[in-house]
Amino acid sequence: MGDIPSEPSPPPSSPSPPRRGEDVTDVTFVPPASLRAAEESDETYVGSESATEAASSETVWSAQRSVDVSAPTVVIPAGSGADAASAETVGRYRIQQVLAQGGMGVVYRAFDPELERSVALKVLRAENPRPELLERFNTEAKATARLEHPNIVSLYDVGVHEGRPFLVMAYVDGESLRDRMRRERTSAEDATEMGIAMARALVCAHEHKILHRDLKPHNVLVDRDGLIQVTDFGLARLQGQGAGGSQPGTGSSGSGRLTQPGQVIGTPAYMSPEQASGKIDQIDERSDIYGLGATLYAMLAGRAPFVAPDRQLVLREVVARDPEPLRTKRPDVPASLERVVMRCLAKSPDDRFPTARAALAALQTAQAEQRLPTPVPGPSPAGDSASHPVLPALGPAPRSLLDWALIVLALLATLLGAIWLGRRLG
């Protein structure tokens, strides 16, 4: 059994050139460099106003495409030295390629020789991890293991190799939603369909007492058949543990919480106002509903609801400002869909949908309205049958006085003729 391969050094980074104008109010689906720089606030972190500490949020997907991670990202190009790791193993899994690495772990594409399938292998980076990182890693394993749903990436296995814990998850052959958004414009119909899939994933998680707390385009995968799958429960909170004991995701045994009151955890551009304020006792299912709305907003508007040059500015806007109405950014979005998205983004949790199932029902209603046939324009007003209804027939027109006189004369003539004929014969 080989060692875990050494981690590659980050290649020098250079900003990608903009493909469209620099106006951030434009509906930009391949963001300009200035907007991409602002969206660095999309990174997941744990921190406060005085300090920030990176927390990983790896997104696992196809090796054929670059990979989004919320901590500083290293994308391994095809044919790079990282492929030399293919001879190494972790447990029974043969590593083939580095997919991504972040502050907490490294994600590999690996091969399972026993079941003859590709898997995504997530290995904790540190040989002696801090207790809170180990707890978050364990929380991700526990949360994902509870969930079996077609719209959630499956967990296959867990283990420890040479002191490093690892997770084995389904390998999704496709791309992240974030990359899909950068590659092409999302139609209202596609956004609604994807929103329904994400809402179904949240319904499943919430029914199992799990909060995701980091729903965003980075953590949504789209496979080659268009199937949506939510991934990365590294910031999940398992509900239902006693406040004084171990509470994975929010606390460690007896000594305190991983997330302290006043501490901010999540992704600034997609976190709810209560998360941005560090009000961890107010975080519940409705915080995930906010993340759903922020993700839908970004899909349709081409940017997150709030974009600013740094994290702290984004956090302030999330707490203090209302997002611009969606249809000011994308006028062709149906009003019914805009209402759903903007309700998800309400500042107060009480003004959002109360449950993920309620948000799902609202999205399904919006989808049904989108599928209604478009009315065909009628004729001009002069010939509009709705304006000039056809009256029922009233029978033949009444006869005139002349007509009646002729009828009487004809009857008299017939009568006189009959009398005259009778006398002749008599």
C-alpha positions as CSV (number, residue, x, y, z in Angstrom):
1,M,0.0,0.0,0.0
2,G,1.6,3.3,-1.1
3,D,1.8,6.6,0.6
4,I,-0.7,9.4,0.0
5,P,1.0,11.3,-2.9
6,S,2.6,14.6,-2.1
7,E,0.5,17.6,-2.8
8,P,1.5,19.6,-5.9
9,S,2.7,23.1,-5.6
10,P,0.3,25.8,-6.7
11,P,1.0,27.0,-10.3
12,P,1.3,30.7,-10.8
13,S,-2.1,32.2,-11.3
14,S,-3.1,34.9,-13.7
15,P,-6.5,36.5,-14.2
16,S,-8.5,35.3,-17.1
17,P,-9.2,38.0,-19.7
18,P,-12.7,39.4,-19.7
19,R,-15.0,38.2,-22.5
20,R,-17.6,41.0,-22.1
21,G,-17.7,44.5,-20.9
22,E,-16.8,45.6,-17.5
23,D,-20.3,46.9,-16.5
24,V,-21.3,44.7,-13.6
25,T,-25.0,45.7,-14.1
26,D,-24.9,43.8,-17.4
27,V,-26.3,40.2,-17.3
28,T,-22.9,38.7,-17.7
29,F,-22.7,34.9,-17.9
30,V,-18.9,34.8,-18.5
31,P,-18.0,37.4,-15.8
32,P,-15.5,40.1,-16.6
33,A,-12.2,40.1,-14.6
34,S,-13.4,42.8,-12.2
35,L,-16.6,40.8,-11.4
36,R,-14.6,37.6,-10.9
37,A,-12.3,39.5,-8.5
38,A,-15.3,40.7,-6.6
39,E,-16.7,37.2,-6.5
40,E,-13.7,36.0,-4.5
41,S,-16.0,36.8,-1.6
42,D,-17.8,33.7,-2.6
43,E,-15.1,31.7,-0.8
44,T,-16.3,29.7,2.3
45,Y,-14.7,30.9,5.5
46,V,-15.0,30.9,9.2
47,G,-14.1,34.2,10.9
48,S,-15.1,37.4,12.6
49,E,-14.6,41.0,11.9
50,S,-11.2,40.9,13.5
51,A,-9.9,37.7,11.8
52,T,-10.7,35.2,9.2
53,E,-9.7,31.6,9.0
54,A,-10.1,29.6,5.8
55,A,-12.4,26.5,5.9
56,S,-12.5,24.2,3.0
57,S,-15.4,23.6,0.7
58,E,-14.3,21.4,-2.1
59,T,-16.5,20.7,-5.0
60,V,-15.9,17.3,-6.6
61,W,-16.7,16.8,-10.3
62,S,-15.3,15.7,-13.6
63,A,-11.6,15.5,-14.1
64,Q,-12.0,16.9,-17.6
65,R,-12.9,20.4,-16.2
66,S,-11.4,22.8,-13.8
67,V,-12.6,22.5,-10.2
68,D,-14.0,25.1,-7.9
69,V,-13.0,25.1,-4.3
70,S,-13.8,27.7,-1.8
71,A,-10.4,27.8,-0.2
72,P,-7.4,28.9,-2.4
73,T,-7.7,26.6,-5.4
74,V,-5.1,24.6,-7.3
75,V,-6.4,23.2,-10.6
76,I,-4.1,20.5,-12.0
77,P,-3.9,20.7,-15.8
78,A,-4.2,17.5,-17.8
79,G,-0.8,15.8,-18.3
80,S,0.8,17.6,-15.3
81,G,3.0,15.9,-12.8
82,A,0.0,15.3,-10.5
83,D,-0.9,12.4,-12.8
84,A,2.2,10.6,-11.6
85,A,0.1,9.8,-8.5
86,S,-1.9,7.2,-10.4
87,A,0.3,4.4,-9.1
88,E,-0.4,5.3,-5.4
89,T,-3.2,4.0,-3.3
90,V,-5.3,5.1,-0.3
91,G,-6.9,2.0,1.2
92,R,-8.0,-0.1,-1.7
93,Y,-8.5,3.0,-3.9
94,R,-6.0,3.7,-6.7
95,I,-5.5,7.5,-7.2
96,Q,-5.6,8.6,-10.8
97,Q,-5.7,12.4,-10.7
98,V,-5.9,15.4,-8.4
99,L,-9.2,17.1,-8.9
100,A,-8.9,19.9,-6.4
101,Q,-7.4,20.9,-3.1
102,G,-8.4,23.4,-0.4
103,G,-7.6,24.5,3.1
104,M,-8.9,21.3,4.7
105,G,-8.4,18.5,2.2
106,V,-7.4,17.2,-1.2
107,V,-9.9,15.6,-3.6
108,Y,-8.7,13.0,-6.0
109,R,-10.3,11.0,-8.7
110,A,-9.6,7.4,-7.8
111,F,-10.5,3.9,-9.0
112,D,-12.1,1.2,-6.9
113,P,-10.8,-2.1,-8.2
114,E,-13.2,-4.2,-6.3
115,L,-16.3,-2.5,-7.7
116,E,-14.6,-1.4,-10.9
117,R,-15.8,2.2,-10.8
118,S,-14.4,5.7,-10.5
119,V,-14.9,7.5,-7.2
120,A,-14.1,10.9,-5.7
121,L,-11.6,10.5,-2.8
122,K,-11.4,13.3,-0.2
123,V,-8.4,13.1,2.1
124,L,-7.9,15.4,5.1
125,R,-4.8,17.4,4.3
126,A,-3.1,17.6,7.7
127,E,-1.5,14.6,9.3
128,N,-2.3,16.0,12.7
129,P,-5.5,18.1,12.1
130,R,-6.8,20.6,14.5
131,P,-9.7,19.1,16.5
132,E,-12.3,21.5,14.9
133,L,-11.2,20.5,11.3
134,L,-11.4,16.8,12.3
135,E,-14.8,17.4,13.7
136,R,-16.0,19.2,10.6
137,F,-14.7,16.3,8.5
138,N,-16.5,13.8,10.6
139,T,-19.6,15.9,10.4
140,E,-19.5,15.8,6.6
141,A,-19.2,12.0,6.7
142,K,-22.1,11.6,9.2
143,A,-24.4,14.1,7.3
144,T,-23.7,12.6,3.9
145,A,-24.2,9.1,5.2
146,R,-27.7,9.9,6.4
147,L,-28.8,11.1,3.0
148,E,-29.8,8.9,0.1
149,H,-31.4,11.0,-2.6
150,P,-30.9,11.3,-6.4
151,N,-30.1,15.0,-5.9
152,I,-27.4,14.5,-3.3
153,V,-23.9,13.1,-4.0
154,S,-23.7,9.7,-2.3
155,L,-21.1,8.7,0.3
156,Y,-19.6,5.2,-0.4
157,D,-17.0,4.7,2.3
158,V,-14.9,6.2,5.1
159,G,-11.5,5.3,6.5
160,V,-8.2,6.3,7.8
161,H,-4.9,5.9,5.9
162,E,-1.6,6.6,7.7
163,G,-3.3,8.8,10.2
164,R,-5.4,10.8,7.6
165,P,-9.2,10.3,7.5
166,F,-10.7,10.0,4.0
167,L,-14.2,10.0,2.4
168,V,-15.1,8.1,-0.7
169,M,-18.0,9.7,-2.6
170,A,-19.7,9.2,-6.0
171,Y,-17.7,10.6,-8.9
172,V,-19.9,13.0,-10.8
173,D,-18.9,13.2,-14.5
174,G,-20.0,16.7,-15.4
175,E,-19.3,20.2,-14.1
176,S,-20.2,22.6,-11.2
177,L,-23.2,24.8,-11.5
178,R,-20.8,27.8,-11.2
179,D,-18.9,26.7,-14.3
180,R,-22.1,26.1,-16.2
181,M,-23.2,29.6,-15.3
182,R,-20.0,31.0,-16.6
183,R,-20.2,29.0,-19.8
184,E,-23.8,29.7,-20.8
185,R,-26.9,31.8,-20.0
186,T,-29.4,30.0,-17.9
187,S,-33.0,30.1,-19.1
188,A,-35.8,30.7,-16.7
189,E,-37.1,27.2,-17.5
190,D,-33.7,25.6,-16.7
191,A,-33.2,27.6,-13.5
192,T,-36.7,26.6,-12.3
193,E,-36.0,22.9,-13.0
194,M,-32.6,23.1,-11.2
195,G,-34.2,25.0,-8.3
196,I,-36.7,22.2,-7.9
197,A,-33.9,19.7,-7.8
198,M,-32.0,21.7,-5.2
199,A,-35.2,22.2,-3.1
200,R,-35.8,18.4,-3.2
201,A,-32.3,17.9,-1.8
202,L,-32.9,20.4,1.0
203,V,-36.2,18.7,1.8
204,C,-34.4,15.4,2.2
205,A,-31.6,17.0,4.3
206,H,-34.0,18.9,6.6
207,E,-36.2,15.8,7.1
208,H,-33.0,14.1,8.4
209,K,-32.3,17.1,10.7
210,I,-29.3,18.3,8.7
211,L,-28.6,21.9,7.7
212,H,-26.3,22.4,4.7
213,R,-25.3,26.0,5.6
214,D,-23.3,26.5,2.4
215,L,-25.6,26.0,-0.6
216,K,-24.1,27.9,-3.6
217,P,-23.3,27.3,-7.2
218,H,-19.9,25.9,-6.3
219,N,-21.5,23.1,-4.3
220,V,-24.1,22.0,-6.9
221,L,-22.9,19.6,-9.6
222,V,-24.5,19.0,-13.0
223,D,-23.7,15.7,-14.7
224,R,-23.6,15.0,-18.4
225,D,-27.3,14.1,-18.4
226,G,-28.3,17.3,-16.6
227,L,-28.9,15.7,-13.2
228,I,-28.5,18.2,-10.4
229,Q,-26.6,16.9,-7.2
230,V,-25.8,18.9,-4.1
231,T,-22.5,18.2,-2.5
232,D,-20.1,19.3,0.3
233,F,-21.7,19.0,3.7
234,G,-18.5,20.1,5.3
235,L,-20.3,23.0,7.1
236,A,-23.4,21.0,7.8
237,R,-25.0,21.1,11.2
238,L,-26.6,18.0,12.6
239,Q,-29.7,19.0,14.6
240,G,-31.0,17.3,17.7
241,Q,-28.0,16.8,19.9
242,G,-28.1,18.2,23.4
243,A,-26.7,21.6,23.9
244,G,-24.3,20.3,26.6
245,G,-22.9,17.4,24.7
246,S,-21.3,16.8,21.4
247,Q,-23.0,18.6,18.6
248,P,-21.2,17.9,15.3
249,G,-20.8,20.9,13.2
250,T,-21.5,23.4,15.9
251,G,-19.7,22.0,19.0
252,S,-17.2,19.5,20.3
253,S,-17.6,17.3,23.3
254,G,-18.2,19.2,26.4
255,S,-15.7,22.0,25.8
256,G,-17.6,24.3,23.5
257,R,-18.7,24.9,19.9
258,L,-16.9,24.9,16.6
259,T,-18.9,27.9,15.6
260,Q,-18.9,30.4,18.4
261,P,-21.6,33.1,18.9
262,G,-20.6,36.1,16.8
263,Q,-18.4,34.0,14.5
264,V,-19.3,34.0,10.8
265,I,-19.3,30.7,8.9
266,G,-20.3,30.1,5.3
267,T,-19.9,31.9,2.0
268,P,-20.6,35.7,2.3
269,A,-22.2,36.1,-1.1
270,Y,-24.7,33.3,-0.4
271,M,-25.1,33.2,3.3
272,S,-28.3,34.4,5.1
273,P,-28.3,37.6,7.1
274,E,-28.5,35.7,10.3
275,Q,-25.3,33.8,9.3
276,A,-23.6,37.0,8.2
277,S,-24.4,38.5,11.6
278,G,-23.0,35.5,13.5
279,K,-26.4,34.8,15.1
280,I,-25.8,31.1,15.1
281,D,-28.8,30.4,17.4
282,Q,-31.1,31.8,14.7
283,I,-29.8,29.6,11.9
284,D,-32.4,27.0,10.9
285,E,-33.9,25.5,7.7
286,R,-34.8,29.0,6.5
287,S,-31.1,29.9,6.2
288,D,-30.7,27.1,3.6
289,I,-33.8,28.5,1.8
290,Y,-31.9,31.8,1.6
291,G,-29.0,30.0,0.0
292,L,-31.4,28.4,-2.5
293,G,-32.7,31.9,-3.4
294,A,-29.3,33.4,-3.7
295,T,-28.2,30.5,-6.0
296,L,-31.3,31.0,-8.2
297,Y,-30.7,34.7,-8.3
298,A,-27.1,34.2,-9.4
299,M,-28.2,31.7,-12.1
300,L,-30.7,34.2,-13.6
301,A,-28.9,37.5,-13.0
302,G,-25.4,36.3,-13.8
303,R,-24.1,37.4,-10.4
304,A,-24.8,36.9,-6.7
305,P,-27.4,39.1,-5.0
306,F,-24.5,41.1,-3.4
307,V,-21.1,41.6,-4.9
308,A,-18.3,43.8,-3.4
309,P,-14.5,44.0,-3.5
310,D,-14.0,42.2,-0.1
311,R,-15.8,39.9,2.3
312,Q,-16.6,42.4,4.9
313,L,-18.4,44.7,2.5
314,V,-20.4,41.7,1.2
315,L,-21.4,40.8,4.7
316,R,-22.5,44.3,5.5
317,E,-24.7,44.4,2.4
318,V,-26.2,41.0,3.1
319,V,-27.2,42.3,6.5
320,A,-28.3,45.8,5.7
321,R,-29.5,46.0,2.1
322,D,-32.3,44.4,0.1
323,P,-31.2,42.8,-3.2
324,E,-32.3,44.5,-6.3
325,P,-35.4,43.0,-7.8
326,L,-34.5,40.1,-10.1
327,R,-36.3,41.5,-13.1
328,T,-34.3,44.7,-13.1
329,K,-31.4,42.4,-13.9
330,R,-33.3,40.0,-16.1
331,P,-36.6,41.4,-17.5
332,D,-37.6,38.1,-19.2
333,V,-37.8,36.2,-15.9
334,P,-41.5,35.3,-15.3
335,A,-43.0,37.3,-12.4
336,S,-44.0,34.1,-10.6
337,L,-40.4,32.9,-10.5
338,E,-39.2,36.3,-9.4
339,R,-41.6,36.2,-6.5
340,V,-40.3,32.8,-5.3
341,V,-36.6,33.9,-5.5
342,M,-37.2,37.3,-3.8
343,R,-39.2,35.6,-1.0
344,C,-36.3,33.2,-0.4
345,L,-34.0,36.2,-0.1
346,A,-36.1,38.0,2.5
347,K,-34.1,39.6,5.3
348,S,-36.2,38.2,8.1
349,P,-36.4,34.4,8.3
350,D,-40.1,34.8,9.1
351,D,-40.7,36.4,5.7
352,R,-39.2,33.5,3.8
353,F,-40.8,30.2,3.0
354,P,-41.2,28.3,6.3
355,T,-39.8,25.0,5.0
356,A,-37.9,23.7,2.0
357,R,-41.1,21.8,1.0
358,A,-43.0,25.0,0.8
359,A,-40.3,26.5,-1.4
360,L,-40.4,23.4,-3.5
361,A,-44.2,23.7,-4.0
362,A,-43.8,27.4,-5.0
363,L,-41.2,26.5,-7.6
364,Q,-43.4,23.7,-9.0
365,T,-46.3,26.2,-9.3
366,A,-44.0,28.7,-11.1
367,Q,-42.9,25.9,-13.4
368,A,-46.6,24.9,-14.1
369,E,-47.3,28.5,-15.0
370,Q,-44.4,28.6,-17.4
371,R,-45.7,25.6,-19.2
372,L,-49.2,27.1,-19.8
373,P,-49.8,27.7,-23.5
374,T,-49.3,31.2,-24.7
375,P,-52.7,32.8,-25.7
376,V,-53.0,33.3,-29.5
377,P,-53.8,36.9,-30.5
378,G,-57.4,37.3,-31.7
379,P,-58.8,39.2,-34.7
380,S,-58.9,43.0,-34.8
381,P,-61.4,44.8,-32.6
382,A,-63.8,45.3,-35.5
383,G,-64.0,41.6,-36.0
384,D,-63.5,40.5,-32.5
385,S,-66.2,38.0,-31.6
386,A,-65.6,38.6,-27.9
387,S,-66.5,42.3,-28.4
388,H,-69.4,41.5,-30.7
389,P,-71.1,38.3,-29.6
390,V,-73.2,36.4,-32.1
391,L,-76.9,36.5,-31.0
392,P,-79.0,33.4,-31.3
393,A,-81.4,33.2,-34.3
394,L,-85.0,34.4,-33.5
395,G,-86.8,32.7,-36.4
396,P,-88.1,34.2,-39.7
397,A,-88.9,37.9,-39.8
398,P,-92.6,38.8,-39.3
399,R,-94.7,39.1,-42.5
400,S,-95.8,42.6,-43.8
401,L,-99.5,43.8,-44.0
402,L,-99.4,43.3,-47.8
403,D,-98.4,39.8,-47.4
404,W,-101.3,39.1,-45.1
405,A,-103.8,40.8,-47.5
406,L,-102.6,38.7,-50.4
407,I,-103.1,35.6,-48.3
408,V,-106.6,36.6,-47.4
409,L,-107.6,37.3,-51.0
410,A,-106.2,33.9,-52.1
411,L,-108.2,32.2,-49.4
412,L,-111.4,34.1,-50.5
413,A,-110.9,33.3,-54.1
414,T,-110.4,29.6,-53.3
415,L,-113.6,29.6,-51.2
416,L,-115.7,31.4,-53.9
417,G,-114.4,29.0,-56.5
418,A,-115.5,26.1,-54.4
419,I,-119.0,27.5,-53.9
420,W,-119.5,28.2,-57.6
421,L,-118.3,24.7,-58.6
422,G,-120.7,23.2,-56.1
423,R,-123.7,25.0,-57.6
424,R,-122.9,24.0,-61.1
425,L,-122.7,20.4,-60.1
426,G,-125.9,20.5,-58.0
